[in-house]
Amino acid sequence: SGSNGNCLKLSIKICNNSENIASNIDIYDAKILTPEQKLLWQAEKPQHLQIIAPMKDVEVKFDNPSIDQYESLFIIYMKCEDKYNDMHKYEIFGIYHESDPFPKFEIKEIFH
Protein backbone atom coordinates (compact mmCIF):
# COMPACT_ATOMS: atom_id res chain seq x y z
CA SER A 1 0.00 0.00 0.00
CA GLY A 2 0.95 3.63 -0.39
CA SER A 3 -0.43 7.09 0.34
CA ASN A 4 0.35 10.80 0.42
CA GLY A 5 0.77 10.81 4.24
CA ASN A 6 -1.64 9.77 7.01
CA CYS A 7 -3.19 7.38 4.47
CA LEU A 8 -4.40 10.30 2.30
CA LYS A 9 -5.45 8.95 -1.11
CA LEU A 10 -4.54 5.41 -0.20
CA SER A 11 -3.58 2.94 -2.92
CA ILE A 12 -3.49 -0.79 -2.46
CA LYS A 13 -2.30 -3.69 -4.58
CA ILE A 14 -4.62 -6.63 -5.02
CA CYS A 15 -2.79 -9.79 -6.04
CA ASN A 16 -4.31 -12.80 -7.76
CA ASN A 17 -2.39 -15.60 -6.03
CA SER A 18 -3.99 -18.33 -8.10
CA GLU A 19 -3.20 -19.92 -11.44
CA ASN A 20 -6.61 -18.86 -12.77
CA ILE A 21 -7.75 -15.55 -14.21
CA ALA A 22 -10.06 -13.35 -12.12
CA SER A 23 -12.50 -11.31 -14.19
CA ASN A 24 -15.34 -8.82 -13.87
CA ILE A 25 -13.87 -7.40 -10.64
CA ASP A 26 -15.87 -4.85 -8.65
CA ILE A 27 -14.36 -2.92 -5.75
CA TYR A 28 -17.24 -1.39 -3.79
CA ASP A 29 -18.44 0.03 -0.48
CA ALA A 30 -14.96 1.30 0.42
CA LYS A 31 -15.13 3.29 3.65
CA ILE A 32 -13.24 4.44 6.71
CA LEU A 33 -14.77 4.14 10.16
CA THR A 34 -13.49 5.92 13.25
CA PRO A 35 -12.66 3.84 16.34
CA GLU A 36 -16.20 4.73 17.54
CA GLN A 37 -17.60 3.16 14.32
CA LYS A 38 -18.68 6.53 12.86
CA LEU A 39 -18.36 6.93 9.11
CA LEU A 40 -15.37 9.15 8.32
CA TRP A 41 -15.36 8.61 4.54
CA GLN A 42 -17.07 6.52 1.88
CA ALA A 43 -16.08 6.14 -1.79
CA GLU A 44 -18.46 7.94 -4.12
CA LYS A 45 -18.65 5.09 -6.61
CA PRO A 46 -17.44 1.53 -7.11
CA GLN A 47 -14.39 0.73 -9.22
CA HIS A 48 -14.42 -1.93 -11.94
CA LEU A 49 -11.51 -3.93 -13.35
CA GLN A 50 -11.80 -6.28 -16.32
CA ILE A 51 -9.23 -8.87 -15.21
CA ILE A 52 -6.41 -9.74 -12.85
CA ALA A 53 -4.12 -12.21 -14.57
CA PRO A 54 -2.86 -15.28 -12.68
CA MET A 55 -0.02 -14.47 -10.25
CA LYS A 56 -0.28 -10.74 -11.09
CA ASP A 57 -1.46 -7.72 -9.14
CA VAL A 58 -3.29 -4.48 -9.84
CA GLU A 59 -3.19 -1.17 -8.03
CA VAL A 60 -6.42 0.38 -6.81
CA LYS A 61 -6.44 4.05 -5.76
CA PHE A 62 -8.87 5.80 -3.46
CA ASP A 63 -9.65 9.51 -2.94
CA ASN A 64 -9.99 9.27 0.83
CA PRO A 65 -8.99 12.10 3.21
CA SER A 66 -6.07 11.76 5.60
CA ILE A 67 -6.75 9.67 8.68
CA ASP A 68 -5.98 11.47 11.92
CA GLN A 69 -7.38 8.93 14.37
CA TYR A 70 -5.39 5.83 15.20
CA GLU A 71 -7.39 2.60 15.23
CA SER A 72 -9.58 3.85 12.35
CA LEU A 73 -10.79 0.99 10.17
CA PHE A 74 -10.51 0.92 6.37
CA ILE A 75 -13.03 -1.53 4.83
CA ILE A 76 -13.34 -2.49 1.16
CA TYR A 77 -15.53 -5.11 -0.50
CA MET A 78 -14.61 -6.90 -3.70
CA LYS A 79 -16.30 -9.43 -5.91
CA CYS A 80 -15.00 -11.23 -8.97
CA GLU A 81 -15.66 -14.20 -11.21
CA ASP A 82 -13.37 -17.18 -11.62
CA LYS A 83 -12.72 -19.12 -14.85
CA TYR A 84 -15.94 -21.11 -14.27
CA ASN A 85 -17.95 -17.86 -13.94
CA ASP A 86 -18.53 -18.53 -10.24
CA MET A 87 -18.80 -15.36 -8.15
CA HIS A 88 -16.47 -14.85 -5.18
CA LYS A 89 -16.90 -12.06 -2.61
CA TYR A 90 -14.25 -10.69 -0.27
CA GLU A 91 -13.92 -8.27 2.62
CA ILE A 92 -10.62 -6.39 2.77
CA PHE A 93 -9.86 -4.48 5.95
CA GLY A 94 -7.01 -2.75 7.74
CA ILE A 95 -6.60 -0.79 10.96
CA TYR A 96 -4.51 2.39 11.02
CA HIS A 97 -1.96 2.16 13.87
CA GLU A 98 0.38 4.81 15.22
CA SER A 99 3.42 2.55 14.78
CA ASP A 100 2.72 1.75 11.09
CA PRO A 101 2.40 4.33 8.30
CA PHE A 102 -0.09 2.10 6.42
CA PRO A 103 -2.83 -0.26 7.57
CA LYS A 104 -1.90 -3.93 7.31
CA PHE A 105 -4.74 -5.26 5.20
CA GLU A 106 -6.31 -8.67 5.57
CA ILE A 107 -8.67 -10.30 3.11
CA LYS A 108 -11.41 -12.80 3.91
CA GLU A 109 -13.69 -14.57 1.50
CA ILE A 110 -17.36 -14.11 2.31
CA PHE A 111 -19.36 -17.33 2.02
CA HIS A 112 -23.16 -17.17 1.89
URRARA-V203600 format. One record per residue. N is the residue number from 1. PHI is phi in degrees with one decimal (999 if undefined). PSI is psi in whole degrees, -180 to 180 (999 if undefined). OMEGA is omega in whole degrees, 0 to 359 (NA if undefined). Layout:
n:N phi:PHI psi:PSI omega:OMEGA
n:N phi:PHI psi:PSI omega:OMEGA
This chain:
n:1 phi:999 psi:162 omega:178
n:2 phi:-151.9 psi:166 omega:179
n:3 phi:-163.6 psi:179 omega:177
n:4 phi:-97.9 psi:21 omega:182
n:5 phi:108.3 psi:135 omega:183
n:6 phi:50.0 psi:35 omega:178
n:7 phi:65.0 psi:19 omega:175
n:8 phi:-62.5 psi:131 omega:179
n:9 phi:49.5 psi:58 omega:183
n:10 phi:-62.0 psi:143 omega:171
n:11 phi:-127.6 psi:141 omega:179
n:12 phi:-128.6 psi:156 omega:174
n:13 phi:-105.9 psi:132 omega:176
n:14 phi:-110.7 psi:122 omega:185
n:15 phi:-106.8 psi:135 omega:173
n:16 phi:-91.2 psi:99 omega:183
n:17 phi:-87.0 psi:21 omega:180
n:18 phi:-113.1 psi:174 omega:177
n:19 phi:-94.4 psi:10 omega:181
n:20 phi:-116.2 psi:151 omega:179
n:21 phi:-73.2 psi:143 omega:171
n:22 phi:-107.8 psi:134 omega:183
n:23 phi:-134.0 psi:168 omega:177
n:24 phi:51.6 psi:54 omega:187
n:25 phi:-88.0 psi:127 omega:175
n:26 phi:-117.0 psi:129 omega:174
n:27 phi:-108.2 psi:119 omega:188
n:28 phi:-144.6 psi:166 omega:177
n:29 phi:51.8 psi:40 omega:176
n:30 phi:-74.0 psi:132 omega:182
n:31 phi:-156.7 psi:162 omega:175
n:32 phi:-122.1 psi:129 omega:177
n:33 phi:-111.9 psi:141 omega:175
n:34 phi:-71.0 psi:169 omega:177
n:35 phi:-57.9 psi:-24 omega:178
n:36 phi:-86.5 psi:8 omega:179
n:37 phi:69.5 psi:24 omega:174
n:38 phi:-90.2 psi:143 omega:181
n:39 phi:-70.7 psi:120 omega:177
n:40 phi:-93.8 psi:-37 omega:183
n:41 phi:-159.2 psi:148 omega:173
n:42 phi:-141.2 psi:137 omega:179
n:43 phi:-60.1 psi:141 omega:182
n:44 phi:-70.4 psi:-33 omega:182
n:45 phi:-150.6 psi:158 omega:178
n:46 phi:-69.7 psi:163 omega:174
n:47 phi:-113.8 psi:145 omega:182
n:48 phi:-124.8 psi:136 omega:175
n:49 phi:-123.6 psi:141 omega:180
n:50 phi:-71.7 psi:-51 omega:182
n:51 phi:-148.4 psi:158 omega:163
n:52 phi:-126.7 psi:115 omega:183
n:53 phi:-66.6 psi:157 omega:178
n:54 phi:-56.1 psi:135 omega:177
n:55 phi:60.0 psi:25 omega:178
n:56 phi:-120.4 psi:167 omega:177
n:57 phi:-131.6 psi:163 omega:177
n:58 phi:-130.3 psi:152 omega:177
n:59 phi:-100.9 psi:134 omega:178
n:60 phi:-119.8 psi:128 omega:182
n:61 phi:-110.3 psi:145 omega:179
n:62 phi:-121.2 psi:158 omega:181
n:63 phi:-106.1 psi:32 omega:185
n:64 phi:-71.2 psi:155 omega:176
n:65 phi:-75.0 psi:171 omega:176
n:66 phi:-67.1 psi:151 omega:180
n:67 phi:-101.7 psi:122 omega:182
n:68 phi:-112.3 psi:6 omega:178
n:69 phi:-119.6 psi:118 omega:175
n:70 phi:-65.3 psi:151 omega:183
n:71 phi:75.8 psi:11 omega:173
n:72 phi:-68.7 psi:149 omega:186
n:73 phi:-111.6 psi:126 omega:176
n:74 phi:-100.8 psi:121 omega:182
n:75 phi:-123.3 psi:135 omega:179
n:76 phi:-137.0 psi:141 omega:174
n:77 phi:-113.0 psi:146 omega:181
n:78 phi:-140.6 psi:143 omega:171
n:79 phi:-135.7 psi:149 omega:180
n:80 phi:-154.5 psi:167 omega:177
n:81 phi:-109.7 psi:144 omega:176
n:82 phi:-92.6 psi:-174 omega:184
n:83 phi:-66.2 psi:-14 omega:177
n:84 phi:-97.3 psi:8 omega:183
n:85 phi:65.9 psi:23 omega:173
n:86 phi:-83.7 psi:138 omega:181
n:87 phi:-85.7 psi:136 omega:175
n:88 phi:-124.7 psi:137 omega:180
n:89 phi:-120.1 psi:143 omega:184
n:90 phi:-136.1 psi:150 omega:170
n:91 phi:-113.1 psi:128 omega:180
n:92 phi:-115.7 psi:128 omega:182
n:93 phi:-146.3 psi:151 omega:178
n:94 phi:-150.7 psi:147 omega:180
n:95 phi:-109.3 psi:132 omega:180
n:96 phi:-82.1 psi:117 omega:181
n:97 phi:-111.1 psi:152 omega:179
n:98 phi:-60.4 psi:-38 omega:185
n:99 phi:-79.1 psi:-14 omega:181
n:100 phi:-120.7 psi:134 omega:180
n:101 phi:-71.6 psi:-19 omega:180
n:102 phi:-132.0 psi:148 omega:174
n:103 phi:-63.4 psi:144 omega:172
n:104 phi:-89.0 psi:111 omega:185
n:105 phi:-83.8 psi:143 omega:172
n:106 phi:-120.3 psi:153 omega:178
n:107 phi:-128.2 psi:136 omega:179
n:108 phi:-131.7 psi:134 omega:175
n:109 phi:-76.4 psi:138 omega:180
n:110 phi:-97.9 psi:119 omega:179
n:111 phi:-105.8 psi:134 omega:179
n:112 phi:-112.6 psi:999 omega:NA
